[in-house]
Amino acid sequence: MLDNRAATYEKLGNLQAALRDARRMIQLAKGGAEGYLRAAKVLHMMEKHDAALDIYEYGLRNVPKDKPHRMLLRNMHQKMSHRQCLRKPVDPLVILPIEILQIVMAQLDFRSLICKDLQYLEIGQALVGESVLEAAPFAKNLTTLLITGEESVTLDTVQRVLSICNRLSRVEFRSIVTSNIVACWPTEMPELKQFYMGAFAKDSSSLWYLNMPQLVKQAPNLVDLGLPGWNRPGAARSQLDLILLTELESINLERTLMTSFPRLPPTMRRIKMSDIYNVELSNGEGLAILRDANFTELESLDFSCTSGITGAALRLLLEPSHGTVKHLSIDHCPHISNANLCTFALEGHLRSVTELNVAGAAIDDDCAELLAAHLPRLTSLNLSSTNVTGIGVKAFVSRPKLAVLKLNHCLRVSLDAVEWARAQGTTVEFQFPDLPGRGKRVRYGE
């Protein structure tokens, strides 16, 4: 009777009533197939396909094999299972070979990758171009946009994307061309925290075109700012002033043309000014800027291949932090002497350093021994192209925490010193063979 009434409710479209009768049938006759068949059919009509499949599975566990309609129950379960497998989407990124995926992705424009709920998007080696603008209106919920390939994007496109996608908090454009147009940054960007704008390597331009005063005004909450590769003189050579970015912690100015140290807020933790050949930090104006900086929370300094950095300038950067700097790269900086490094170590400015790069410095064994004694946390050291011998190597490797040591082009270090260091568990990078008559003899096993 219940089965007939449930069938009548089905015809009348009252699926809830039909489902109630079907469930009642299962309660009254748990070992009969009819209740499970009726309930699963109704759930399927209600488009609750997973629930219908569960009912079929539940019935197969409870209906004995010799009962009528059990074969029908099994067939319906198999049919429903097959339909569900077809209904579930398959991610092609998981099952297709990478070679085929690369071919497919190369044929897609930027718009094809966008949906309204997309929040994170990273595009590497793809031809993005101006199609970014076409897709931007469909990606207003985007919070992270990374364009990391070599394909260039115009500065105008960067501005317009940021104007449309106003929820962006992290943005990277690795290869920007200005087309000799100065940015105006028309839209406020309070959500923007990380912003990386790299210059197009084949046609680099001036930092002046980025109109940094206006960007600082429109994006006041920046924490991480990257401006690498802007190495052409601009119409005006004014100082880079970021003092109003009161939350800024990290700046990357690698290969960017500037004549003086930028004005930065005291919140700075990481400063990268590598491969800059013209910055002047030794005159009165440059030292005055550094004296006012007062970076009390500084953790990382990178002045690799920046000739303008001097011992006096580096002291002004290190002193306020009272030894909190962990990463220091001053390789190939000709105006930083052994005496400067030894003084910094003795005064405790380097006591927290874990990674030190002094490649190309005139470091000898005396300086090496002093540094080894006053850098207790050192784990990675680059002494390439220095004057150390096996004595200096032993001084550092004897410290228990040193894990990585680079000695490339150290002509006074012998191969037996390198082999001894490796035997102590230190990873040593060394490109020169043992040359006769080079280096002092040291008993490394002591």
C-alpha positions as CSV (number, residue, x, y, z in Angstrom):
1,M,0.0,0.0,0.0
2,L,2.8,2.4,0.9
3,D,4.6,1.8,-2.4
4,N,1.4,2.5,-4.4
5,R,0.8,5.7,-2.4
6,A,4.4,6.8,-2.9
7,A,4.0,6.2,-6.7
8,T,0.8,8.3,-6.7
9,Y,2.6,11.2,-4.9
10,E,5.3,10.9,-7.5
11,K,2.8,11.4,-10.3
12,L,1.3,14.4,-8.4
13,G,4.8,15.9,-8.0
14,N,4.7,15.7,-4.2
15,L,8.1,14.3,-3.9
16,Q,8.5,14.9,-0.1
17,A,5.4,12.9,0.6
18,A,6.6,10.1,-1.7
19,L,10.0,10.1,0.1
20,R,8.3,9.8,3.5
21,D,6.4,6.7,2.4
22,A,9.5,5.2,0.9
23,R,11.5,5.6,4.1
24,R,8.5,4.2,6.1
25,M,8.7,1.1,3.8
26,I,12.4,0.7,4.6
27,Q,11.6,0.9,8.3
28,L,8.9,-1.7,8.1
29,A,10.7,-4.1,5.7
30,K,14.4,-3.5,6.0
31,G,15.2,-6.7,4.1
32,G,12.9,-5.9,1.1
33,A,14.2,-4.1,-2.0
34,E,11.0,-2.1,-2.8
35,G,11.6,0.6,-0.2
36,Y,15.2,1.3,-1.3
37,L,14.2,1.3,-5.0
38,R,11.4,3.8,-4.4
39,A,13.5,6.1,-2.1
40,A,16.4,6.2,-4.5
41,K,14.1,7.0,-7.4
42,V,12.5,9.9,-5.6
43,L,15.9,11.3,-4.5
44,H,17.1,11.1,-8.1
45,M,14.0,13.0,-9.2
46,M,14.9,15.6,-6.5
47,E,18.4,15.8,-8.1
48,K,20.0,14.5,-4.9
49,H,22.1,12.0,-6.8
50,D,24.7,11.3,-4.1
51,A,21.9,10.6,-1.5
52,A,20.2,8.2,-4.0
53,L,23.5,6.3,-4.5
54,D,23.8,6.0,-0.8
55,I,20.3,4.5,-0.6
56,Y,21.2,1.9,-3.2
57,E,24.4,1.0,-1.3
58,Y,22.5,0.8,2.0
59,G,19.9,-1.5,0.3
60,L,22.6,-3.9,-1.1
61,R,23.9,-4.3,2.4
62,N,20.5,-5.2,3.9
63,V,18.6,-7.1,1.2
64,P,19.4,-10.8,1.1
65,K,20.6,-12.2,-2.3
66,D,17.6,-14.5,-2.6
67,K,15.1,-11.7,-2.2
68,P,13.0,-10.5,-5.2
69,H,14.2,-7.4,-7.0
70,R,17.7,-7.6,-5.4
71,M,19.2,-7.9,-8.9
72,L,17.3,-4.8,-10.0
73,L,18.6,-3.0,-6.9
74,R,22.2,-3.9,-7.9
75,N,21.7,-2.9,-11.5
76,M,20.3,0.5,-10.5
77,H,23.3,1.0,-8.2
78,Q,25.7,0.3,-11.0
79,K,23.9,2.6,-13.4
80,M,23.8,5.4,-10.8
81,S,27.5,5.0,-10.0
82,H,28.4,5.2,-13.7
83,R,26.3,8.4,-14.1
84,Q,28.0,10.0,-11.0
85,C,31.5,9.3,-12.4
86,L,30.6,11.0,-15.7
87,R,29.0,13.9,-13.8
88,K,32.1,14.7,-11.7
89,P,34.6,17.0,-13.4
90,V,38.2,15.9,-14.1
91,D,41.1,18.4,-13.7
92,P,43.1,18.1,-16.9
93,L,46.1,19.6,-15.1
94,V,46.2,16.4,-13.1
95,I,45.9,13.8,-15.8
96,L,47.4,15.3,-18.9
97,P,51.2,15.2,-19.7
98,I,53.0,18.5,-19.1
99,E,54.0,18.7,-22.8
100,I,50.3,18.7,-23.9
101,L,49.3,21.2,-21.2
102,Q,52.0,23.6,-22.5
103,I,50.6,23.4,-26.0
104,V,47.0,23.9,-24.7
105,M,47.9,26.8,-22.5
106,A,49.8,28.6,-25.3
107,Q,46.6,28.7,-27.3
108,L,44.5,30.3,-24.5
109,D,44.2,34.0,-24.0
110,F,44.2,35.6,-20.6
111,R,40.4,35.9,-20.5
112,S,40.0,32.2,-20.9
113,L,41.7,31.7,-17.5
114,I,39.5,34.0,-15.5
115,C,36.3,33.5,-13.5
116,K,34.5,35.8,-11.1
117,D,35.5,33.9,-8.0
118,L,39.2,33.6,-8.8
119,Q,41.4,34.9,-6.1
120,Y,44.9,33.8,-7.0
121,L,46.4,33.8,-10.5
122,E,50.0,33.3,-11.6
123,I,51.1,33.4,-15.2
124,G,54.6,32.4,-16.2
125,Q,55.8,31.7,-19.7
126,A,52.7,32.9,-21.5
127,L,51.9,35.6,-24.0
128,V,49.8,37.9,-21.7
129,G,50.1,41.3,-23.4
130,E,47.2,43.7,-23.3
131,S,44.7,40.8,-22.9
132,V,45.1,41.4,-19.1
133,L,42.9,44.4,-19.5
134,E,40.2,42.4,-21.2
135,A,40.1,39.9,-18.4
136,A,40.3,42.3,-15.5
137,P,36.6,43.2,-15.3
138,F,35.8,39.5,-14.8
139,A,38.3,39.1,-11.9
140,K,37.2,41.7,-9.4
141,N,37.7,39.3,-6.5
142,L,41.3,38.7,-7.4
143,T,43.7,39.2,-4.4
144,T,47.0,37.9,-5.9
145,L,48.2,38.5,-9.5
146,L,51.6,37.4,-10.5
147,I,52.8,38.0,-14.1
148,T,56.3,36.4,-13.9
149,G,57.2,35.6,-17.5
150,E,59.4,37.6,-19.8
151,E,56.6,39.0,-21.9
152,S,56.4,42.7,-21.4
153,V,53.3,44.6,-20.0
154,T,52.9,48.3,-20.4
155,L,52.8,50.7,-17.5
156,D,49.4,51.9,-18.6
157,T,48.1,48.3,-18.4
158,V,49.5,47.9,-14.9
159,Q,47.7,51.0,-13.7
160,R,44.3,50.1,-15.3
161,V,44.4,46.5,-13.9
162,L,45.0,47.9,-10.4
163,S,42.1,50.4,-10.9
164,I,39.7,47.6,-11.9
165,C,40.8,44.9,-9.5
166,N,40.7,46.9,-6.3
167,R,41.0,44.0,-3.9
168,L,44.5,43.1,-5.0
169,S,46.9,42.7,-2.0
170,R,49.9,41.1,-3.9
171,V,50.9,42.1,-7.4
172,E,54.0,41.2,-9.5
173,F,54.8,42.5,-13.0
174,R,58.3,41.3,-13.8
175,S,58.7,43.1,-17.1
176,I,57.2,46.5,-17.5
177,V,57.7,49.0,-20.4
178,T,56.8,52.6,-19.9
179,S,56.4,53.7,-23.5
180,N,57.7,57.1,-22.2
181,I,54.4,57.7,-20.4
182,V,54.5,58.8,-16.7
183,A,52.2,56.9,-14.4
184,C,49.3,58.8,-12.7
185,W,48.0,56.1,-10.4
186,P,44.4,57.4,-10.4
187,T,42.9,54.9,-7.9
188,E,43.4,54.5,-4.2
189,M,44.9,51.0,-3.4
190,P,44.6,50.6,0.4
191,E,44.5,46.8,0.1
192,L,47.9,46.6,-1.7
193,K,50.6,45.1,0.5
194,Q,53.1,43.6,-1.9
195,F,54.0,45.3,-5.2
196,Y,56.8,44.2,-7.5
197,M,57.4,46.3,-10.7
198,G,60.4,45.1,-12.7
199,A,61.7,47.0,-15.7
200,F,61.7,45.2,-19.1
201,A,65.3,43.9,-19.4
202,K,65.6,44.6,-23.1
203,D,64.4,48.2,-22.9
204,S,64.8,49.3,-19.3
205,S,63.6,52.8,-18.4
206,S,63.8,55.3,-15.6
207,L,62.3,55.1,-12.2
208,W,61.0,58.6,-12.8
209,Y,58.2,57.3,-15.0
210,L,56.7,55.4,-12.1
211,N,55.8,58.6,-10.4
212,M,56.6,57.3,-6.9
213,P,55.2,60.2,-4.9
214,Q,51.7,59.5,-6.3
215,L,52.1,55.8,-5.8
216,V,53.0,56.3,-2.2
217,K,49.9,58.4,-1.7
218,Q,47.6,55.9,-3.3
219,A,49.1,52.8,-1.8
220,P,50.0,53.9,1.8
221,N,49.9,50.4,3.3
222,L,52.6,48.8,1.3
223,V,54.8,46.3,3.2
224,D,57.0,44.8,0.4
225,L,58.0,46.9,-2.6
226,G,60.2,45.7,-5.5
227,L,61.6,48.2,-8.1
228,P,64.4,46.4,-9.8
229,G,66.1,47.2,-13.1
230,W,65.1,50.8,-13.6
231,N,68.6,51.8,-14.7
232,R,68.2,54.8,-17.1
233,P,68.4,58.5,-16.1
234,G,65.1,60.2,-16.0
235,A,63.9,63.8,-16.6
236,A,64.5,64.5,-13.0
237,R,67.0,62.8,-10.6
238,S,65.2,63.4,-7.3
239,Q,65.7,61.3,-4.3
240,L,63.4,58.3,-3.8
241,D,61.3,59.2,-0.8
242,L,59.2,56.4,0.8
243,I,59.2,57.8,4.3
244,L,55.4,58.0,4.3
245,L,55.0,54.2,3.8
246,T,54.8,53.6,7.5
247,E,54.3,49.9,7.2
248,L,57.1,49.2,4.7
249,E,59.4,46.4,5.7
250,S,61.1,45.3,2.5
251,I,62.6,47.2,-0.5
252,N,64.3,45.7,-3.6
253,L,66.2,48.3,-5.7
254,E,68.5,45.8,-7.5
255,R,70.1,47.4,-10.6
256,T,68.0,50.6,-10.2
257,L,69.7,53.9,-11.0
258,M,69.9,56.3,-8.0
259,T,72.4,58.8,-6.8
260,S,71.6,58.7,-3.1
261,F,70.2,56.4,-0.5
262,P,66.4,56.5,-0.5
263,R,64.4,57.9,2.4
264,L,62.9,54.9,4.1
265,P,60.7,54.5,7.2
266,P,62.2,53.1,10.5
267,T,60.1,49.9,10.0
268,M,62.5,48.5,7.4
269,R,63.6,44.9,7.9
270,R,65.1,44.0,4.5
271,I,67.0,46.3,2.1
272,K,68.4,45.1,-1.2
273,M,70.5,47.6,-3.2
274,S,72.7,45.3,-5.2
275,D,74.4,46.0,-8.6
276,I,74.2,49.8,-8.3
277,Y,77.2,51.5,-9.6
278,N,76.5,55.2,-9.1
279,V,74.9,55.6,-5.7
280,E,76.9,58.0,-3.4
281,L,76.8,57.2,0.3
282,S,80.2,58.7,1.4
283,N,79.4,62.4,1.1
284,G,77.8,64.5,3.8
285,E,74.3,64.4,2.4
286,G,74.4,60.6,1.9
287,L,75.7,60.0,5.5
288,A,73.1,62.4,6.9
289,I,70.3,60.4,5.3
290,L,71.6,57.2,6.8
291,R,72.1,58.9,10.2
292,D,68.4,59.8,10.3
293,A,67.2,56.4,9.1
294,N,67.3,54.6,12.5
295,F,66.5,51.1,11.3
296,T,66.0,49.4,14.7
297,E,64.5,46.1,13.3
298,L,66.8,45.5,10.4
299,E,67.3,41.8,9.5
300,S,68.8,41.7,6.0
301,L,71.2,44.0,4.0
302,D,72.3,43.3,0.4
303,F,74.8,45.7,-1.2
304,S,76.4,43.1,-3.5
305,C,78.5,44.8,-6.2
306,T,77.4,48.3,-5.1
307,S,80.6,50.4,-5.1
308,G,79.2,53.4,-3.3
309,I,78.8,51.6,0.0
310,T,81.5,52.5,2.5
311,G,82.4,51.4,6.0
312,A,81.0,54.6,7.5
313,A,77.7,54.1,5.7
314,L,77.4,50.5,6.7
315,R,78.1,51.4,10.3
316,L,75.2,53.8,10.3
317,L,72.9,51.1,8.9
318,L,74.0,48.5,11.4
319,E,74.3,50.4,14.7
320,P,70.5,51.2,15.4
321,S,69.6,47.5,15.1
322,H,72.0,46.5,17.9
323,G,73.1,43.2,16.2
324,T,69.7,42.0,14.8
325,V,71.0,41.6,11.2
326,K,70.9,38.0,10.1
327,H,71.8,38.2,6.4
328,L,74.6,40.5,5.1
329,S,75.9,40.6,1.5
330,I,78.7,43.1,0.9
331,D,80.6,41.1,-1.7
332,H,82.7,43.1,-4.2
333,C,82.3,46.4,-2.2
334,P,85.8,47.9,-2.5
335,H,85.3,50.6,0.1
336,I,84.6,48.2,3.0
337,S,87.9,47.1,4.5
338,N,89.1,44.4,6.8
339,A,89.3,46.9,9.6
340,N,85.7,47.8,9.1
341,L,84.6,44.2,9.3
342,C,86.7,43.5,12.4
343,T,85.3,46.6,14.1
344,F,81.7,45.7,13.4
345,A,82.3,42.2,14.8
346,L,84.0,43.4,17.9
347,E,81.2,45.9,18.6
348,G,78.6,43.1,18.3
349,H,76.9,44.4,15.1
350,L,77.3,41.0,13.5
351,R,76.5,38.7,16.4
352,S,73.2,37.5,14.9
353,V,74.5,37.0,11.3
354,T,73.7,33.6,9.9
355,E,74.5,34.2,6.3
356,L,77.5,36.4,5.3
357,N,78.8,37.1,1.8
358,V,82.2,38.9,1.6
359,A,83.4,37.6,-1.7
360,G,86.0,39.8,-3.3
361,A,87.0,41.4,-0.1
362,A,90.7,41.6,1.0
363,I,90.0,39.3,4.0
364,D,93.1,37.6,5.3
365,D,93.6,34.9,8.0
366,D,93.8,37.4,10.9
367,C,90.4,38.9,9.9
368,A,88.9,35.5,9.3
369,E,89.9,34.2,12.8
370,L,88.4,37.3,14.4
371,L,85.2,37.0,12.5
372,A,84.9,33.3,13.3
373,A,85.2,34.1,17.0
374,H,82.5,36.8,17.0
375,L,79.9,35.4,14.6
376,P,78.6,32.5,16.7
377,R,75.4,31.9,14.6
378,L,77.0,31.8,11.2
379,T,75.7,28.9,9.0
380,S,76.6,30.1,5.5
381,L,79.7,32.0,4.4
382,N,81.0,33.1,1.0
383,L,84.8,33.8,1.1
384,S,85.3,33.5,-2.7
385,S,88.1,35.6,-4.2
386,T,89.6,36.5,-0.8
387,N,93.1,36.1,0.6
388,V,92.3,33.4,3.2
389,T,94.4,30.3,3.5
390,G,93.8,27.0,5.3
391,I,94.2,28.8,8.6
392,G,91.1,30.9,7.9
393,V,89.2,27.9,6.6
394,K,90.0,26.0,9.8
395,A,88.9,29.0,12.0
396,F,85.4,29.0,10.4
397,V,84.9,25.3,10.0
398,S,85.8,24.7,13.6
399,R,82.7,26.6,14.5
400,P,80.0,23.9,14.9
401,K,77.2,25.7,13.1
402,L,78.9,26.4,9.7
403,A,77.0,24.3,7.1
404,V,78.0,26.0,3.8
405,L,81.4,27.5,2.8
406,K,82.2,29.0,-0.7
407,L,85.8,29.3,-1.6
408,N,85.7,29.8,-5.3
409,H,88.8,31.5,-6.8
410,C,90.6,31.4,-3.4
411,L,94.1,30.7,-4.8
412,R,95.8,30.5,-1.4
413,V,93.5,27.7,-0.2
414,S,94.9,24.2,-0.9
415,L,92.9,21.2,-1.8
416,D,93.7,19.4,1.4
417,A,92.1,22.3,3.4
418,V,89.0,21.8,1.3
419,E,88.9,18.1,1.8
420,W,89.4,18.5,5.6
421,A,86.5,21.0,5.8
422,R,84.3,18.6,3.9
423,A,85.3,15.8,6.2
424,Q,83.9,17.9,9.1
425,G,80.5,17.9,7.5
426,T,80.6,21.4,5.9
427,T,79.4,21.7,2.3
428,V,82.3,23.4,0.4
429,E,82.1,25.0,-3.0
430,F,85.6,25.2,-4.5
431,Q,86.4,25.6,-8.2
432,F,90.2,25.5,-8.1
433,P,92.5,22.5,-8.0
434,D,95.4,22.3,-5.5
435,L,98.2,24.4,-6.9
436,P,101.8,23.8,-5.9
437,G,103.3,26.3,-3.6
438,R,99.9,27.8,-2.7
439,G,98.7,28.2,0.9
440,K,100.1,27.6,4.3
441,R,100.6,24.1,5.8
442,V,98.1,23.5,8.6
443,R,97.4,20.4,10.7
444,Y,93.7,20.2,10.1
445,G,93.0,17.4,12.4
446,E,93.8,19.3,15.6
